[in-house]
Amino acid sequence: MELNAASIHDVIHPTAAFVQNPPSLTARAAQPPAEVPWAESQLNPKNRIDSLEFPLNPLWRVDGCTGLGTQYYVVPLFAADLAPLRIDAFVPEEAVGSPLLRKLLDLNVAFHTKDGPRLRRLGISRYIVRTLQAWSLELGYDGYASLCEGLPFGSRFIFESLSFDIRKTKVSVVPTYYVERQLLGLAKLDEHIGVPPELLPEAIDISRVRIVHELHDSVCVVRVRGKQGAGDSEKLWIMKALSSSTKYLFVELRNLLQMPPHPNVISRPEYLVTKRCLFGGKTAVVGFILPLHEPGSLRDTLPVLRIHGRLELQQQLKWATQLTSAVAHVRERGRMFYPDLRLDNVLFSASRDIVMVDFEQRGVWCEFAAPEVNAVEYVRILASDEVEDGGPGPNLVPGETRAAFVSILDKLLPGWDVLQASEDYLSRRPYDYPNYNIAWLALDESEQEAAMVYMLGRVLWCIFEGQSAPQKAAVWQSYRYEPDIEFPTYRLTPPSLRDLIDRCTSGRRDVLSSLVIRQGSRLALRGRKSSTAEDVLEVAREWWRAEIEVARRFLERRDEEKASGRWSNPFGRPSLREVLAELEGFAKEGGL
């Protein structure tokens, strides 16, 4: 089955439980492959791309992508003095009408490939570079600089109707004034995010910031120009900025400023980055500057150490203890939940110590999330699925069913719909909710800690097994080093730590990838030599129907037992402090 945006609704999300097979699917599968007509043949000159090689002297670079292969981080190499305005290239799925062109550009691979080095090998990166090369040469270097001066932060290059002939591909520049309208002004920032003014870092204009490269959609490596207008400093920093859903930027800024220091939690921002907005004339905060930790993340480092036989138990215990201490600190001293605990968000410092990052509080997908979080999240997704005026379509949750999920969620978290609809940080948050994570806000404090322990247990498994993720072949992202075993299989973890991890992850359930996996850039059924799209849809549909029913019953039981005062740690997981004490005790005993 092809891997594209429709796969999320039809297979990966719980909406798959309500998807009906397209009537022609079985018929198409039964028909023998027809001879390719001349109009669609690659032998036809009109169906050939002139070249997918990078230009000899490229003017652009692609640093990565997100949005399921639709948003690409592009950097103009000829305009080194321009500020990092985060103008990305967007290739909407509907812009690629030809299946042949989609195949030539490796768009199915781009769906799950995020990092620059691997992405630059794909046809779509080369196509984008060549198209922007021709576009910018026609515009002129000075013309491009002038154009950028008039664009709001986070504007977009939209590729429309991709053609085999790049000269026929239209590139539109779309200003995003709405992004700058959402950004908070510097003048009242302390009031808006609720921190004392003395906690605010020094503000610097974005013109003092120079991009080195973009790591992902919210993070760039940058240099900061000296205060007296001197040349760029050699020191590298991280600039955190969002060009969509800016409310999460200010949630993280507030959290970092209010967080008491901890050696294994990212430090408070060094600078605020501001920009004079083109619409409204305010000086807005577009991002903030943090220290750069160059050694990288646990996700990319652990498998390399394992492959080369350099994983040492004492070092693993140190990392596990530091991480657990940091998570406990966030919970106890930071007075918040941390729903983003995955290997990408655990970095190494120069001294090879753990550093936790990413405090937007958006949350993770079910491969890491606790089952009780997933139960609420499944209900939220189903309650949010749109229904057309004419009634439910073939791929939509029926209106009556959706209303039932809305009723459940209304009881779990009153005002969730207002919270979900909030577009910016200044929009009213009902009941003074501190963030926008509906699934986690629906849990009480003890449940939130138990869910954090669950995620910690999954990360501890990765640390002691030297794996980049708990499951193989994740649908939404591939890794440079894919796992060679899957949680909860043990191979390297000492027995007593296996018991601890099992207790941390008590209540775990099988995930969809136990049945449906990504094979290369297609969805297939695990353990079968071949499977049709119909097979995948049917298995996903039945799995989600059962999983939704389990979630519904769990939330019903939770409601009943909370009302009678009998709901307390239903999975029997240890507390964060208990996990930390066991890890420290194991380390003192020499890791035996």
N, C-alpha and C positions, 0 to 999 in steps of 0.2 A: 504494500500500500504506500502511495506517495506520501512523503513527509512535507506538509505545508501548513499554513495557518488554519485551514479547515480541520486538520487533525486534532487541534486542541479541543474544539467543540465536539467533534465527532468521536474521539477516542480518549483523550487525555483528561478532560474534565468530567465531572459527574453528569453533565448534560448528555454524555454519550448514552446514558440509560434510556433516553427518550428519542434517540436518533433512529429513524427507519431507513433501511437500505434504499438507495435510489432504484426505481423500477428497472432501469436498464443495466444495473450492475451485473446481475447474473447473466443476462443475455450477452453483454460485452465479453464477460469472462469465458463464455462457452464458444464464442466465435473464434475461428483460427485467425491469426494475424493477417490482415489484408496487405496487398502490395502497396508500398508507399507511393502515393500519386506524385507526379512530376512537380506539381505546385508546392509540395511539402518536402521534396527530396533535397538532401544536402548536396546532391550532384548538381542541382539547379544553382547557377551562379548567384541568383538573388537571395539564396538561403545560406550564403557563406559570409562569415565575418572576415573583414580584410586581414585582421591580425589580432591575436590576443597576447602579443608580447608587450612588455612595458616599453615605452619610448626610450630612446638612447639617453636622453637627459630629461627624466620625468619632472614635471612641475608640481605633481601632487603625490601624496602617499596615503594609503589606507591603513589605519592603525588598529582596526577591529570593527566589530559590528554587534548589534543587538536587535531587539524587535523581531526575533525569529527570521533573521536574514533580510530585514527590510530597511534597517538604519545602519549607515556606515560612517565611521569617524574618518573624515578626510582632512588632511593637513596640507596647506599650500606651501610648497618648499621654496617658492620664489618670493614669499612675503614674510620673511623671518621677523620683521619688526611689527607685525600686526598683533594686536591683543587677542587672547583666546576667547573669541566670541561664541564658540561651540556651534559653528554652522556645519551641520552634518548633511550627508547625502541620503536621500530616502528613495527607495525603489519599491513602490507599492506592488503587491502581488498582481493586481489587475493591470499593471503596466507591462507585464510580460505575457502577451497573448499566445505566443507560439511555444508549444511543448518542446520543440527542437531547440529553440533559443534558450529556454529555461535549462535544458540539459547541457548545452554548450557552455553556459555561464555558471554551471555547478550550483544552481540556486538551492537545490535540495541539501547540498553539503553545507552551504552558508547558513542554512536554518539552524544548525547546531554547532557551527564553528565560530568561536568568538574572538580568539586571540589573533593579533596581527601577523606573526610569522606563518601560521598555517593558512590564514585567510588570504594572504597575498599570493599564495599558489593557485588560487581559484580563478576561474574565468571572470567572475563578476568583479573582482578587484581590478583586474587588468582592464576590463571594459570601462569601469568607472574612471580610472586614471586616464585612459585614452580619450574618453568623452570630455572630461574636464580639461584635459590638455588642449583639445581643439577649441573648446568654449572659451578658455581663459586667453589663448593666443588671439582669438578674434576680438575679445574684449580689451585686451592690453593689460599690462601689469598695473599701470597707473589707474586704468579704468576699474580694475578689481579692487584696488585700495580705496578708491573713491566710493565704490559701491558699498564696501563694508562699513565705511564711516556713516552711511545712512541707514544701516540695518540694526534692528534691535537684537538683543542677546538671544541666542538660541534659534536664529532664523534657519531656513532650510533650503537645500538644493533638492528639488523634486524632479526625478527622472520620469518623463511621461512617454508612454507608448514606445518601449525599447524596440529598436530596429536592428537588423543585421548590419546595416550601414550606420555607423555611429554619427555620421553627419546629419542623419535624419532623426536622431533622437533629440527630443526637445528637453532642455534643462531650464526649469523655471525657478526663480529665486522668490521664495515666499517669506515675507517679513512676519515675525511672530510677536506682534505688539501685545497680544494677550499674556505672553510670558512676563514681559516687563510690568504689565499691570498687576500681575500676581505677586511680584517681588515686594518685600517689605522695604520701606524707606529707612535710611540710616537715622534720620532725625528722632524717631520714636521707637527704634528697635528694642531698646531695653523694656519699654512699656509693653510692646506687642508680645514679646516672648517671655516676659515676666522674670527678668534677671536684673540685679542692681547694675547701674551704669558703670561702676568701677570694674565689673567683670568683663565688659566688652573689650575685645582686642583693638589694637590700632587699625584704623581704616586706611586702605590704600586704593587708589584708582586703578581700574583694570588696565590702563595704559602702561602701568609699571610692571605688568606681568607678561612674560614671554613663554610661549608653549614650547616644550621639548618633544613630547609625544603624548598621545591620549591612551589611557589604559582601558577605560570603558566609558559608558555613557555618562557617568557622573564624576569621573576622576581623570585629571591630567597631571603629568609631570611638568613642572614649570620652573623658570627662574624669575626672581624678583629684582627689578631694577633698584639701584641704590637711592637713598633719600635725596641726594643732591643732584640727581639726574645723570649720574655716572653710568658707565657701561654695566651690562648685566652682571650680577654676581655669579660666581661659579657654583654656588650652593644650589642644590636641587630641592624642590619642595613638591608637595601634593596640593593641587587646587581642587576642592570639592565644589561642584556646581551642578544644578539640574536645569535642563532646558524643557522639562515637562514635570507636572506634579510637584511644583516648587514647594508645596506645603511640607513635604518630607525633609527638605533642606533645613527648614527652620525648626522642625522637630529635633533634628540631629544637632543643630547649633545650640539650641536650648539645653539639650541633654548633656552635651560636652561641657558647656559653661557651668552647669550646675553640679557636674560629677566631681566628687572629691578625688584628688589624684591617687593613682595606683600604678605601680611600676609595670604592670602588664596590661594596662588600658591606654589607648591612644591619648596623648596629652591634649590639653585645650588648644583651640586654634591660635596661631601666632598672629594672623592678620585677618581682617574682614576685607573682601574685595568688593568695591563699589563701582557703579557706572551711572553716569547721567542719562536718565531715560529719555528716549525720543518722544514718548507719548506721556504727557502730564508734567514733564520737567522735574520729576523728583530724582534725588540721588538714592538709588536702590542698592541693596546688598545682593549681589549676584552669586556669591560664594565665599569660601574662607580657605585659608592656607594652613596646612598641617605638615608636620615633619614627614619626610620620605623614608620609608624603610626598604632599602634596596634588596636585601637578601631574598625577598619574595614571600610567598604564602606556604602554609602547610600543604595545601593541595598539590603544588608543583614540586615541593622539596621532598616530602615523605617517600613517594615511589622511587625517586632517584637514589635516595640513601638505601632503600631496601634492595633495589636492583644491583647496586654495587657493594652490598654486604656491609654497609657502614651504619646500620641502625644499632644503636647501643641502648640497652635497657635503662641504664642510669640517666641517659639523656632524655629518653622517652618519658621516664618518670618525672624528670624536672619539668618538661613541657606540660605534661598532664596536670601536675600540681599547680604550676603557674596559671594555667588556663582555668582550672577549677577555682582557684583563689580569686581570679579576676571576675569570673561569673558570679561568685558569692558576693564580691564587693559591689558589683553593679546592682545586685538584688537588694543588699542590705544598706549600703551607704548611698548608692545612687537612687535608691527607692524607685526602681523601675523594673519592668520585665525586659528580657533580651530575647526577641523572637527570631534573630538572624544568625544563630550559631551554626555555622558551617565552615568548612576548611578554607574557603575563599576569604573569609573575614578574620582569619587568624594568621598574622604575619610574624616574620622573624625580625628582630632588631639586629644591629651590627654585632652585638655580643651574643647572638643566637638565643635570645630570650623571646618569650611569647609576647605579642602585642595584639590585643583585641581591637577591631575597628568596626565601623558601620553601625551608627546608632540612629538610623532613620526609623526603626521599629516597623518595617513593612512586613517582615516575616518570610518564611521559606516555604517551598512546596513540600508535598507529603513525603518525599524521600527522606527528609530529616525531621519533619514535624511529628509531634506526639499524636496518638490517635484521638485524644479528646479535643485537641486543636483542630484536627482534620474534620471531626464530626461537625463542629460549628462552621468550619470553612466550606464544607460541602453544602450545607444548608444555605450559606450566604450566596454561593455561586448559583444555586438553583433558584433562590428567591430573587436574584438579580437578573436572570435570563429574560431578555426582552420578548414581549409578545406582540405580534403585529395586530393592527386594527381588525383585520379580517379573520382573526382567530389564529390558532397555532399552526405554524408551517410544519413541514416534515422534519425539520431539525430543531424545533423549539420545544421547550417544556410547556405542556398544556397549561392554559390559564388557571384552571381549577387546582392543578397540582402545585403550580407556582404560588398561588394564594395560600396554600397550606404551609409551604415553607416560609412564606412571609410571616404568617401567624406565629410559627415557632420562633423565628428570629426576633419578632417584636417582643416576645416574652423574655428571650435571652438577653437582649440589649435594646432597651427602648431608645428610639431615636437613631437607630443604625442607618436608616435610609437617608436622614439628613446628614449624618456623618460621612457616608459614602459619597454623597453628592457634592460635598464641600470641595471647591476647586482651589482655594488658597487658604493660607494660614489664618487670615483675618475673618474668614467665614465663621459663622456661629457653630461651635461644637456643643451639641446638647449635653446637659449634665456635666459640663466642664471636663469632658473626656480629654485626657492629656495627649492623645495621638489618634491615629486613624485605623488601627488594627482591630477590626471588629471581632475576629475569632478570639484574640487574646483578651480583649476588654470584657468579653462575655464570661471569662473565668474569674473566680475569686483568687485572692493572693496565694493561698496554699496550692491551688491548682496551677497557677502560673509558675510557681517554683518547681512543682512536679514536672511540668512540661519542659522547663529549662533543664532539669536533670535528665529527662529523656534525650533531648538533643545532645547534651554533654556526653551521655553514654555512647551515642553514635560516633561522635568525634573521637572519644577515647578509643573506640574500636579501631578507627582509622589510624590513630597515632601508634598504637601497639602492633597493628598489622601492617603498617607502612603502605596504606592505600590512599588513593586520591579521592575516593568517595565510597559510600557504603554499598552502592549498587553499580552493576555494569551497564554500559550503553544507555545512559540517561537520554530521554527523548529530546529534551530542550537544550542540552549542552554536551559536547564531546570534550575529552581532555587530551592533553599531550600524552599522558600516561594513564591509560584506562586501568581500572582495578582488575586484578587477575583472580580474586576470590570475592565473595559477597557476604555482607552481614546477614546472619550471625555465625558464619563459618569461622572457626578459629584455627590458626596455624602457628602463630608466633607468640601470642599473648600468654603470659604465665597463668596457671589455673586459678589462683586466687583472684586475679584481676578479671578473669573471664566471669567469675561469679559476680563481681561488682558490676561489670557492664551489663550482665543479664538482669540484675536487680534494677539498675538505672533504667533499662528499657522494658521493664515489665509492662505487659498489656499491649506489646507491639503486635501489629497485624501485617499480613502480607500486603505488598503494594502491587500496583498494576503491572510493574515490570517483572513480577513473577510469572506473568502470562504473556504480556505484549512487550516486545523489546525493539530497540532500534538496531537493524542490521545494515551497517553502512549508513545510507541515507533513506532507508525505507522502514516502515513499521512491519513487523512480522511476529508470528507466534513462536514463543520460546520452545525449543525442542523439536520443531518441525522443519523438515528440509525445505518445504515450500508451503506458502499459505497465500490465499487470495485476499483482496481488500474486503470481500464479504466475510471471510473467516475472521479477520481482525475486528471488524465492526461488531460481529455477533458475539465474540468472546468478550470484548470490551463492554458491550451493552449488558450482558448477563453479569459480569463481574461488578459493574457499577450498580446494577439493581440490587444485588445482594449487599454491597457495601453501604449504600444509602439506607437500606433497611436496618442494618446494624447501627449506623449512626443515629437514625431516628429513635430506635429502641434505647440506645445508650442515653440520649438526651432526655428521653421520657423517664427513664429510671433515675437519672441524676435529679431531675426536677422533683420527683416524688420523695427521694431520700433526703434532699436538702430541705424540703418542707417539713419533714419529720425529724430533722436534726441528726440523721444517721449517715450523712455523706461526709466521709473523711478519708483522704488518701486511698481511693478505691484500688489502686494498683500496687500499693505497698512499696513505693519507691523510697530510697533513702533521701534525706535532705542534702542540700549542697554542702553544708558543713560536715555531715557524716561522710560524704564522698571524699571531701578533702582530708578528713582525719584518716580514712582508710588508705588513701594514696600516700600520705606522709608516713603512716605506720609501716607500710610496705617498703618505702624507701629506706627507713631507718633500719629495717631488718636486712638490708642489703639486696632487696629485690628478689628474695628467694621465695 
